């Protein structure tokens, strides 16, 4: 998973999945513009378990993020 993708490309490839992103480009508001998928799963716990392993990435990664690549249901609360 060395390919750098835009957020739109990530949403197309991993619909409905949680992804761990090694961010390679952020905008001034710290939104992800591009990054590398380090892990993905339907199970968020599986993605979180991959975080320690993903800390061994190259110096092009500027931040890590966990994002959901789908529509968040109206009855779900998201805490940022």
C-alpha atoms as an extended CHARMM CRD file, in Angstrom:
* protein
*
        80  EXT
         1         1  UNK       CA              0.0000000000        0.0000000000        0.0000000000  PROA      1               0.0000000000
         2         2  UNK       CA              2.6890000000        2.4590000000       -0.9960000000  PROA      2               0.0000000000
         3         3  UNK       CA              0.4840000000        4.4130000000       -3.3840000000  PROA      3               0.0000000000
         4         4  UNK       CA             -0.3890000000        7.9770000000       -2.3780000000  PROA      4               0.0000000000
         5         5  UNK       CA             -4.1140000000        8.6690000000       -2.8510000000  PROA      5               0.0000000000
         6         6  UNK       CA             -6.4430000000       11.6340000000       -2.5850000000  PROA      6               0.0000000000
         7         7  UNK       CA             -9.3560000000       11.4310000000       -0.1350000000  PROA      7               0.0000000000
         8         8  UNK       CA            -11.7280000000       10.9340000000       -3.0840000000  PROA      8               0.0000000000
         9         9  UNK       CA             -9.6730000000        7.9680000000       -4.3260000000  PROA      9               0.0000000000
        10        10  UNK       CA             -9.6690000000        6.4860000000       -0.8110000000  PROA      10              0.0000000000
        11        11  UNK       CA            -13.4760000000        6.7790000000       -0.5940000000  PROA      11              0.0000000000
        12        12  UNK       CA            -13.8240000000        5.0520000000       -3.9790000000  PROA      12              0.0000000000
        13        13  UNK       CA            -11.4960000000        2.1610000000       -3.0710000000  PROA      13              0.0000000000
        14        14  UNK       CA            -12.6270000000        1.5620000000        0.5210000000  PROA      14              0.0000000000
        15        15  UNK       CA            -16.3440000000        2.4030000000        0.7010000000  PROA      15              0.0000000000
        16        16  UNK       CA            -17.8370000000        1.7500000000        4.1240000000  PROA      16              0.0000000000
        17        17  UNK       CA            -14.4590000000        0.8910000000        5.6770000000  PROA      17              0.0000000000
        18        18  UNK       CA            -12.3050000000        2.4750000000        8.3510000000  PROA      18              0.0000000000
        19        19  UNK       CA             -8.8640000000        3.4320000000        7.1020000000  PROA      19              0.0000000000
        20        20  UNK       CA             -5.6030000000        4.3710000000        8.7860000000  PROA      20              0.0000000000
        21        21  UNK       CA             -3.9770000000        7.0670000000        6.6840000000  PROA      21              0.0000000000
        22        22  UNK       CA             -0.3690000000        8.1520000000        6.6930000000  PROA      22              0.0000000000
        23        23  UNK       CA             -0.9770000000       11.7440000000        5.6780000000  PROA      23              0.0000000000
        24        24  UNK       CA              1.5080000000       13.1310000000        3.1740000000  PROA      24              0.0000000000
        25        25  UNK       CA             -0.2500000000       16.4230000000        2.4220000000  PROA      25              0.0000000000
        26        26  UNK       CA             -2.5410000000       18.5460000000        4.6010000000  PROA      26              0.0000000000
        27        27  UNK       CA             -4.2460000000       21.8520000000        3.8420000000  PROA      27              0.0000000000
        28        28  UNK       CA             -3.8550000000       24.8960000000        6.1550000000  PROA      28              0.0000000000
        29        29  UNK       CA             -6.8810000000       23.7130000000        8.2070000000  PROA      29              0.0000000000
        30        30  UNK       CA             -5.1820000000       20.2950000000        8.7110000000  PROA      30              0.0000000000
        31        31  UNK       CA             -7.5950000000       18.4710000000        6.4020000000  PROA      31              0.0000000000
        32        32  UNK       CA             -6.1280000000       15.5220000000        4.5680000000  PROA      32              0.0000000000
        33        33  UNK       CA             -5.4150000000       16.1660000000        0.8910000000  PROA      33              0.0000000000
        34        34  UNK       CA             -3.3130000000       13.0780000000        0.1300000000  PROA      34              0.0000000000
        35        35  UNK       CA             -2.0050000000       10.0870000000        1.9920000000  PROA      35              0.0000000000
        36        36  UNK       CA             -1.0300000000        6.4540000000        2.0510000000  PROA      36              0.0000000000
        37        37  UNK       CA             -3.4260000000        3.7620000000        3.3070000000  PROA      37              0.0000000000
        38        38  UNK       CA             -1.6110000000        1.9260000000        6.1050000000  PROA      38              0.0000000000
        39        39  UNK       CA             -4.5490000000       -0.2970000000        7.1470000000  PROA      39              0.0000000000
        40        40  UNK       CA             -8.2310000000       -0.7170000000        6.3370000000  PROA      40              0.0000000000
        41        41  UNK       CA            -11.0850000000       -2.7870000000        7.7370000000  PROA      41              0.0000000000
        42        42  UNK       CA            -14.8100000000       -2.8230000000        8.3970000000  PROA      42              0.0000000000
        43        43  UNK       CA            -13.8050000000       -3.1930000000       12.0740000000  PROA      43              0.0000000000
        44        44  UNK       CA            -12.4500000000        0.0400000000       13.5840000000  PROA      44              0.0000000000
        45        45  UNK       CA            -10.7290000000       -1.9060000000       16.3800000000  PROA      45              0.0000000000
        46        46  UNK       CA             -8.6440000000       -3.7620000000       13.7900000000  PROA      46              0.0000000000
        47        47  UNK       CA             -7.5310000000       -0.4420000000       12.2970000000  PROA      47              0.0000000000
        48        48  UNK       CA             -6.5800000000        0.9320000000       15.7370000000  PROA      48              0.0000000000
        49        49  UNK       CA             -4.5250000000       -2.2210000000       16.4290000000  PROA      49              0.0000000000
        50        50  UNK       CA             -2.3810000000       -1.3480000000       13.3860000000  PROA      50              0.0000000000
        51        51  UNK       CA             -1.3240000000        2.0890000000       14.6730000000  PROA      51              0.0000000000
        52        52  UNK       CA              1.8390000000        0.9520000000       16.5500000000  PROA      52              0.0000000000
        53        53  UNK       CA              3.0020000000       -0.9300000000       13.4380000000  PROA      53              0.0000000000
        54        54  UNK       CA              2.3440000000        2.0540000000       11.2130000000  PROA      54              0.0000000000
        55        55  UNK       CA              4.6650000000        4.2760000000       13.2350000000  PROA      55              0.0000000000
        56        56  UNK       CA              7.5250000000        2.6150000000       11.3660000000  PROA      56              0.0000000000
        57        57  UNK       CA              6.7940000000        4.5130000000        8.1320000000  PROA      57              0.0000000000
        58        58  UNK       CA              9.1160000000        6.7380000000        6.1370000000  PROA      58              0.0000000000
        59        59  UNK       CA              9.6700000000       10.4260000000        6.8510000000  PROA      59              0.0000000000
        60        60  UNK       CA              7.2160000000       11.5530000000        4.1490000000  PROA      60              0.0000000000
        61        61  UNK       CA              4.3200000000       10.9000000000        6.5340000000  PROA      61              0.0000000000
        62        62  UNK       CA              3.4380000000       14.0890000000        8.4140000000  PROA      62              0.0000000000
        63        63  UNK       CA              0.5230000000       12.7610000000       10.4890000000  PROA      63              0.0000000000
        64        64  UNK       CA             -1.6630000000        9.7050000000       11.0660000000  PROA      64              0.0000000000
        65        65  UNK       CA             -5.4440000000        9.7670000000       10.8230000000  PROA      65              0.0000000000
        66        66  UNK       CA             -8.3070000000        7.2850000000       11.1270000000  PROA      66              0.0000000000
        67        67  UNK       CA            -11.2200000000        8.1060000000        8.8240000000  PROA      67              0.0000000000
        68        68  UNK       CA            -14.4860000000        6.4130000000        7.8690000000  PROA      68              0.0000000000
        69        69  UNK       CA            -14.9680000000        6.1180000000        4.1110000000  PROA      69              0.0000000000
        70        70  UNK       CA            -18.7590000000        6.2010000000        4.0740000000  PROA      70              0.0000000000
        71        71  UNK       CA            -21.8200000000        8.1290000000        5.1310000000  PROA      71              0.0000000000
        72        72  UNK       CA            -22.1440000000        8.4730000000        8.8870000000  PROA      72              0.0000000000
        73        73  UNK       CA            -25.6990000000        7.5500000000        9.9380000000  PROA      73              0.0000000000
        74        74  UNK       CA            -27.7700000000       10.3910000000       11.4340000000  PROA      74              0.0000000000
        75        75  UNK       CA            -28.1170000000        8.5310000000       14.7490000000  PROA      75              0.0000000000
        76        76  UNK       CA            -24.3150000000        8.3100000000       15.2540000000  PROA      76              0.0000000000
        77        77  UNK       CA            -22.3580000000       10.9600000000       17.1230000000  PROA      77              0.0000000000
        78        78  UNK       CA            -18.8010000000       11.6750000000       15.9630000000  PROA      78              0.0000000000
        79        79  UNK       CA            -16.3520000000       13.2150000000       18.4260000000  PROA      79              0.0000000000
        80        80  UNK       CA            -13.3620000000       15.0050000000       16.9240000000  PROA      80              0.0000000000
